[in-house]
Structure formats: C-alpha cells, structure tokens
C-alpha cells in the first residue's frame, strides 16, 4: 500500500497545480484570443477609418467611422471537406460583393502542404482578394485547372478545392455542401 501513496499524492498535487494554473490564466488566454481575432478581422477588410459591428456570431458589418455608412461585411464560413477535416475562415466582401480578403480562423491541414491556406505560412489566400462573389463572376473563383483564376496549392488539391467552395458558399451564408468541387463536377 505504501508504494502507491507517493505517486498518487504526486499526481494529485500535479493535477491541482495544473487546474489552478488554468484557472488563473484563463482570462489572459481569452483576452489574447480576442485580440488575435480582432487583428485578423481587420486584416480581412484591410480598410482604414472603419469599425466592425457584430451582427451575430458569424457576421460583422464594416462601417465607416466618418459617416457610419455600411461598407461591407465579414462572414464566418466553414467547410468539413478539408483534407484533414473542418476549415473555418472569415470572408470579407464589400457592398458590390467584391472580396476584400479571406483569413483562415482554424484548420488542421498538413504542415508544409495544406497549411499554406494560412496567411502566416503563405500568401496563397491573397489571390481571392478583388474577385467577385456575384453569380455572373463565380467561375473566376474556380481553380485555374477548372477554368478559374485560383492557383491550387501543389500537393494540396483537396484543401484548395475546399477553400474555393468555402469562399463561394460564404456568399449564400451556406456552410458547405458541394465539397469543393466545381459546379460542373470535374475535378
């Protein structure tokens, strides 16, 4: 019985210490996460003299500080069709449905391949900027090999298709279905 007492006591002390540290650091972690999210949201639109008005959990309105005019919006969009599952991103559009920017919030894509969708790793995501989400211009949002203007990430075709579909679906407020394939079904 005595040989188990020390390891059990040590485990209890370690568990209590970790619990206490988590409790003490939780507010700081939350503040850091909010600051990062705010910085990323402003990076999506890239505009100056604006503020974001939170509409709901998935939509922010972009308003001018000078005259409170609505300049566009940022929507959260998600897809479960990334190579390693769910990808979540912010897509900013102006009032004419022109893409202001896209930033990935969360992903689990393969480091060195699919993680190039993250702006901190690569500028691949910047090629969406300036393209239109209008139905008449939607073919521009396909991968180049399918007649669009988006270069796919070498070795990460599934991730590239998932991001294209995520951006297109952000326009409809939809969060998925077609799985990143172009509308004509060709891959």
C-alpha positions as a Python dict, from the first residue, in 0.01 Angstrom:
ca = {
    (1, 'X'): (0, 0, 0),
    (2, 'X'): (282, 245, 85),
    (3, 'X'): (447, 227, -261),
    (4, 'X'): (128, 374, -418),
    (5, 'X'): (91, 661, -174),
    (6, 'X'): (371, 882, -314),
    (7, 'X'): (276, 851, -685),
    (8, 'X'): (-93, 911, -605),
    (9, 'X'): (-6, 1214, -391),
    (10, 'X'): (224, 1346, -663),
    (11, 'X'): (-48, 1300, -926),
    (12, 'X'): (-297, 1484, -706),
    (13, 'X'): (-58, 1774, -645),
    (14, 'X'): (22, 1797, -1019),
    (15, 'X'): (-347, 1787, -1109),
    (16, 'X'): (-435, 2058, -858),
    (17, 'X'): (-142, 2272, -976),
    (18, 'X'): (-247, 2242, -1343),
    (19, 'X'): (-608, 2317, -1253),
    (20, 'X'): (-505, 2625, -1059),
    (21, 'X'): (-279, 2748, -1341),
    (22, 'X'): (-557, 2701, -1596),
    (23, 'X'): (-800, 2889, -1370),
    (24, 'X'): (-554, 3176, -1323),
    (25, 'X'): (-451, 3201, -1689),
    (26, 'X'): (-796, 3155, -1849),
    (27, 'X'): (-877, 3531, -1857),
    (28, 'X'): (-539, 3609, -2017),
    (29, 'X'): (-585, 3334, -2274),
    (30, 'X'): (-932, 3467, -2354),
    (31, 'X'): (-802, 3825, -2392),
    (32, 'X'): (-518, 3708, -2619),
    (33, 'X'): (-758, 3508, -2833),
    (34, 'X'): (-992, 3808, -2867),
    (35, 'X'): (-703, 4042, -2957),
    (36, 'X'): (-581, 3797, -3221),
    (37, 'X'): (-934, 3759, -3362),
    (38, 'X'): (-979, 4138, -3379),
    (39, 'X'): (-646, 4178, -3559),
    (40, 'X'): (-739, 3904, -3807),
    (41, 'X'): (-1082, 4056, -3871),
    (42, 'X'): (-922, 4393, -3951),
    (43, 'X'): (-670, 4217, -4176),
    (44, 'X'): (-962, 4066, -4371),
    (45, 'X'): (-1102, 4401, -4483),
    (46, 'X'): (-777, 4600, -4490),
    (47, 'X'): (-967, 4931, -4471),
    (48, 'X'): (-885, 5230, -4252),
    (49, 'X'): (-1121, 5451, -4052),
    (50, 'X'): (-1378, 5178, -4010),
    (51, 'X'): (-1526, 4985, -3722),
    (52, 'X'): (-1682, 4643, -3703),
    (53, 'X'): (-2035, 4598, -3578),
    (54, 'X'): (-2105, 4246, -3462),
    (55, 'X'): (-2435, 4138, -3616),
    (56, 'X'): (-2435, 3784, -3476),
    (57, 'X'): (-2182, 3507, -3408),
    (58, 'X'): (-2100, 3469, -3776),
    (59, 'X'): (-2139, 3818, -3928),
    (60, 'X'): (-1971, 4154, -3875),
    (61, 'X'): (-2075, 4470, -4058),
    (62, 'X'): (-1796, 4702, -4176),
    (63, 'X'): (-1896, 5065, -4115),
    (64, 'X'): (-1726, 5395, -4187),
    (65, 'X'): (-1620, 5590, -3879),
    (66, 'X'): (-1690, 5922, -4050),
    (67, 'X'): (-2050, 5876, -4165),
    (68, 'X'): (-2150, 5533, -4030),
    (69, 'X'): (-2206, 5414, -4387),
    (70, 'X'): (-2218, 5038, -4441),
    (71, 'X'): (-1912, 4943, -4648),
    (72, 'X'): (-1940, 4565, -4644),
    (73, 'X'): (-1941, 4265, -4417),
    (74, 'X'): (-1729, 3983, -4287),
    (75, 'X'): (-1883, 3639, -4258),
    (76, 'X'): (-1761, 3327, -4091),
    (77, 'X'): (-1768, 3033, -4329),
    (78, 'X'): (-1686, 2670, -4268),
    (79, 'X'): (-1635, 2351, -4460),
    (80, 'X'): (-1575, 1998, -4341),
    (81, 'X'): (-1412, 1896, -4669),
    (82, 'X'): (-1053, 1995, -4597),
    (83, 'X'): (-801, 1715, -4629),
    (84, 'X'): (-792, 1679, -4251),
    (85, 'X'): (-1147, 1792, -4180),
    (86, 'X'): (-1301, 2122, -4084),
    (87, 'X'): (-1170, 2457, -4205),
    (88, 'X'): (-1312, 2782, -4069),
    (89, 'X'): (-1243, 3122, -4226),
    (90, 'X'): (-1355, 3484, -4240),
    (91, 'X'): (-1456, 3620, -4580),
    (92, 'X'): (-1488, 3996, -4620),
    (93, 'X'): (-1691, 4146, -4904),
    (94, 'X'): (-1785, 4500, -4997),
    (95, 'X'): (-2134, 4613, -5095),
    (96, 'X'): (-2071, 4512, -5458),
    (97, 'X'): (-1980, 4157, -5348),
    (98, 'X'): (-1612, 4211, -5426),
    (99, 'X'): (-1389, 4010, -5193),
    (100, 'X'): (-1192, 4234, -4958),
    (101, 'X'): (-998, 3946, -4810),
    (102, 'X'): (-1004, 3598, -4663),
    (103, 'X'): (-836, 3475, -4345),
    (104, 'X'): (-840, 3122, -4210),
    (105, 'X'): (-951, 3101, -3847),
    (106, 'X'): (-891, 2732, -3781),
    (107, 'X'): (-767, 2432, -3974),
    (108, 'X'): (-588, 2103, -3930),
    (109, 'X'): (-432, 2079, -4273),
    (110, 'X'): (-97, 1910, -4329),
    (111, 'X'): (202, 2126, -4230),
    (112, 'X'): (410, 2217, -4534),
    (113, 'X'): (124, 2144, -4778),
    (114, 'X'): (-233, 2234, -4693),
    (115, 'X'): (-136, 2476, -4419),
    (116, 'X'): (-46, 2723, -4697),
    (117, 'X'): (-407, 2843, -4669),
    (118, 'X'): (-293, 3020, -4351),
    (119, 'X'): (-171, 3375, -4423),
    (120, 'X'): (105, 3332, -4163),
    (121, 'X'): (250, 3049, -4372),
    (122, 'X'): (189, 3165, -4730),
    (123, 'X'): (20, 3443, -4927),
    (124, 'X'): (-184, 3188, -5129),
    (125, 'X'): (-507, 3312, -4969),
    (126, 'X'): (-450, 3664, -5110),
    (127, 'X'): (-547, 3556, -5462),
    (128, 'X'): (-917, 3573, -5363),
    (129, 'X'): (-887, 3948, -5294),
    (130, 'X'): (-1061, 4159, -5558),
    (131, 'X'): (-1258, 3871, -5711),
    (132, 'X'): (-1635, 3894, -5723),
    (133, 'X'): (-1888, 3676, -5545),
    (134, 'X'): (-2160, 3772, -5792),
    (135, 'X'): (-2314, 3466, -5958),
    (136, 'X'): (-2217, 3600, -6301),
    (137, 'X'): (-1848, 3611, -6197),
    (138, 'X'): (-1841, 3294, -5987),
    (139, 'X'): (-1642, 3099, -6246),
    (140, 'X'): (-1340, 3317, -6158),
    (141, 'X'): (-1347, 3153, -5817),
    (142, 'X'): (-1274, 2808, -5953),
    (143, 'X'): (-930, 2655, -5954),
    (144, 'X'): (-725, 2753, -6261),
    (145, 'X'): (-729, 2394, -6389),
    (146, 'X'): (-1111, 2419, -6394),
    (147, 'X'): (-1116, 2750, -6581),
    (148, 'X'): (-1097, 2981, -6281),
    (149, 'X'): (-838, 3226, -6151),
    (150, 'X'): (-728, 3046, -5834),
    (151, 'X'): (-400, 2854, -5838),
    (152, 'X'): (-419, 2533, -5642),
    (153, 'X'): (-164, 2453, -5376),
    (154, 'X'): (80, 2194, -5510),
    (155, 'X'): (19, 1868, -5328),
    (156, 'X'): (-295, 2001, -5159),
    (157, 'X'): (-570, 1986, -5421),
    (158, 'X'): (-836, 1879, -5172),
    (159, 'X'): (-753, 2171, -4943),
    (160, 'X'): (-751, 2414, -5237),
    (161, 'X'): (-1093, 2295, -5354),
    (162, 'X'): (-1230, 2313, -5001),
    (163, 'X'): (-1119, 2676, -4969),
    (164, 'X'): (-1270, 2770, -5306),
    (165, 'X'): (-1601, 2613, -5209),
    (166, 'X'): (-1587, 2778, -4864),
    (167, 'X'): (-1544, 3122, -5022),
    (168, 'X'): (-1821, 3067, -5276),
    (169, 'X'): (-2057, 2935, -5009),
    (170, 'X'): (-1985, 3231, -4781),
    (171, 'X'): (-2185, 3440, -5027),
    (172, 'X'): (-2501, 3241, -4972),
    (173, 'X'): (-2448, 3212, -4599),
    (174, 'X'): (-2423, 2841, -4671),
    (175, 'X'): (-2161, 2642, -4488),
    (176, 'X'): (-2097, 2368, -4731),
    (177, 'X'): (-2250, 2103, -4934),
    (178, 'X'): (-2068, 2056, -5261),
    (179, 'X'): (-1733, 1958, -5114),
    (180, 'X'): (-1506, 2192, -5307),
    (181, 'X'): (-1581, 2053, -5649),
    (182, 'X'): (-1663, 2290, -5932),
    (183, 'X'): (-2029, 2302, -6031),
    (184, 'X'): (-1962, 2101, -6347),
    (185, 'X'): (-1845, 1807, -6132),
    (186, 'X'): (-1497, 1785, -6290),
    (187, 'X'): (-1208, 1763, -6050),
}
